[in-house]
Amino acid sequence: MNYGKIIKKLKNNRGVSLLELIVSIAIFSFLILSATQIFKMVIDGQRNAISAQNVQENIRYAMEKMSKEIRMAQISNKECSSAAIYKVFNTADSGQELYFKNKNEECIIYYLENNRLKIMVSTLSGDVADFITPAKVEVSNLKFYIDDDLISAFHSKQPYVTMVMDVRAIGQAIHEQKMKIQMTVSSRYYE
């Protein structure tokens, strides 16, 4: 074997220069930073999607609960409030409270307390109140619009309630999900 040629070839093989080393480190650093930013964007997008999904699920539950009660509302006249002017649905506090009589002859009031939707049920044994939205979801600008016949008027329209509210997830500002929700539900009450 020719060891002399191999040794000569190894001696002629120079290493990398300082400039080549700096350029390769710069390119490697750029690639790592780019990959990290892309990963961070994907994680933030996933968190935003999960936050929006949680808000939607929680509000969907509250809306379903409310719409079921509203659909089964009965004529109440002044039984649930002495200030009532409509047959089935009435509002108070500039439209921020909705009250009516449900199918079990109980007076129901929906209102906003501490930025959460709350229901109060008036029964023979007393009033029972509970939140229907979780603390993780903030509700604001709740407004009820009703279309119903006056108490002494001839039955001429199907009563309905339109609910409008702003909803947002509570948490880090970057993951806040704000939504405006509107839903209209008509009563099955017929005279």
C-alpha positions in Angstrom: 0.0 0.0 0.0 1.0 3.5 -0.6 0.9 5.1 2.8 2.8 8.2 1.6 0.0 9.2 -0.8 -2.6 8.8 2.0 -0.7 10.9 4.5 0.0 13.6 1.8 -3.7 13.7 1.0 -4.7 14.1 4.7 -2.1 16.9 5.1 -3.5 18.8 2.1 -7.1 18.4 3.4 -7.7 21.7 5.2 -10.5 22.3 7.7 -13.2 24.9 7.4 -12.4 28.5 7.6 -13.8 30.8 10.2 -16.0 32.6 7.7 -17.5 29.3 6.5 -18.2 28.3 10.1 -20.0 31.6 10.9 -22.1 31.4 7.7 -23.2 27.8 8.5 -24.0 28.7 12.1 -26.1 31.7 10.9 -28.0 29.6 8.5 -28.6 26.9 11.1 -29.8 29.6 13.6 -32.2 31.1 11.1 -33.7 27.6 10.4 -34.1 26.9 14.1 -35.7 30.3 14.8 -38.1 29.9 11.8 -39.1 26.4 12.9 -39.7 27.7 16.5 -41.9 30.6 15.3 -44.0 28.2 13.1 -44.4 25.9 16.0 -45.5 28.8 18.3 -48.0 30.0 15.7 -49.5 26.5 15.4 -49.8 26.2 19.2 -51.4 29.7 19.5 -53.8 28.9 16.7 -54.8 25.6 18.4 -55.3 27.4 21.8 -57.5 30.0 20.0 -59.6 27.3 18.4 -60.0 25.5 21.7 -61.0 28.7 23.4 -63.6 29.5 20.7 -64.9 26.0 20.9 -65.3 26.2 24.7 -67.2 29.5 24.5 -69.5 28.1 21.8 -70.2 24.9 23.8 -70.9 26.8 27.0 -73.2 29.3 25.3 -74.9 26.5 23.3 -75.8 24.8 26.6 -77.2 28.1 28.1 -79.1 28.9 24.9 -80.6 25.4 24.7 -81.7 25.6 28.3 -83.3 29.0 27.8 -84.9 28.2 24.5 -86.5 25.1 26.0 -88.1 27.1 28.8 -89.1 29.9 26.5 -90.8 27.5 24.0 -92.9 26.0 26.8 -93.9 29.4 28.3 -97.5 30.0 29.2 -99.8 32.9 29.6 -98.9 34.7 32.8 -100.5 38.1 32.6 -99.5 39.7 35.9 -98.8 36.5 37.9 -95.0 36.8 37.6 -94.8 40.6 38.0 -97.2 43.3 38.8 -95.5 45.5 36.2 -96.3 43.0 33.4 -97.9 44.5 30.3 -97.7 41.5 27.9 -99.5 38.2 28.1 -96.6 35.7 28.0 -93.2 37.4 28.1 -92.2 40.6 29.9 -88.9 42.4 30.5 -87.5 44.6 33.2 -84.4 46.7 33.7 -84.5 48.2 30.2 -84.7 44.8 28.6 -81.9 43.1 30.6 -84.3 40.8 32.5 -86.8 38.4 31.0 -89.6 36.9 33.0 -92.4 34.5 32.2 -94.3 31.5 33.5 -93.0 28.1 32.5 -94.9 24.8 31.9 -94.8 23.9 35.6 -96.6 27.2 36.5 -93.3 28.6 38.0 -92.2 32.1 37.4 -88.8 32.2 35.6 -86.4 35.2 35.4 -83.3 35.3 33.3 -80.8 38.1 34.0 -77.2 39.0 34.1 -75.2 38.9 37.4 -71.4 39.4 37.6 -71.2 39.0 33.8 -72.8 35.5 34.0 -76.3 34.5 32.9 -78.5 33.5 35.8 -81.9 31.9 36.2 -84.2 32.4 39.1 -87.2 30.0 39.5 -90.0 31.1 41.9 -91.7 28.1 43.4 -94.2 27.6 46.2 -91.3 26.7 48.5 -89.3 29.9 47.6 -86.9 31.3 45.0 -84.0 29.2 43.6 -81.3 30.9 41.6 -78.3 29.5 39.8 -75.9 30.5 37.1 -76.3 28.8 33.7 -72.9 30.0 32.3 -69.6 29.1 33.8 -67.1 31.6 35.3 -64.8 31.1 32.3 -67.2 32.8 30.0 -68.1 36.4 30.4 -71.5 37.7 29.1 -72.1 41.3 28.6 -74.6 43.6 26.9 -77.5 41.2 27.4 -80.7 42.4 25.9 -84.1 40.8 25.5 -86.5 41.9 22.8 -90.1 40.6 23.0 -93.0 40.7 20.6 -96.2 39.7 22.4 -99.8 40.8 22.7 -100.8 43.2 25.5 -102.6 41.6 28.4 -106.1 42.9 27.5 -105.6 42.7 23.7 -107.0 40.1 21.3 -104.5 37.3 20.5 -103.1 38.5 17.2 -99.5 37.3 17.1 -97.3 34.5 18.1 -95.1 35.6 21.1 -91.4 35.4 20.7 -88.2 36.5 22.4 -85.0 37.7 20.8 -81.8 37.5 22.9 -78.7 39.4 22.0 -75.5 39.3 24.0 -71.7 39.7 23.8 -69.7 36.7 25.0 -66.0 36.2 25.5 -63.7 33.7 27.0 -61.8 34.8 30.1 -58.1 34.1 30.1 -55.0 35.5 28.5 -55.6 38.4 26.2 -54.1 36.6 23.2 -56.6 33.7 23.6 -59.7 35.8 24.2 -62.5 34.9 21.9 -65.2 37.5 21.5 -68.6 36.7 19.9 -71.9 38.4 19.4 -74.8 35.9 19.9 -78.3 36.4 18.8 -81.2 33.9 19.0 -84.9 34.2 18.5 -87.3 31.7 20.1 -91.1 31.6 19.8 -93.5 30.3 22.4 -95.7 27.4 21.7 -98.5 29.2 23.6 -101.7 29.5 21.7 -104.9 31.0 22.9 
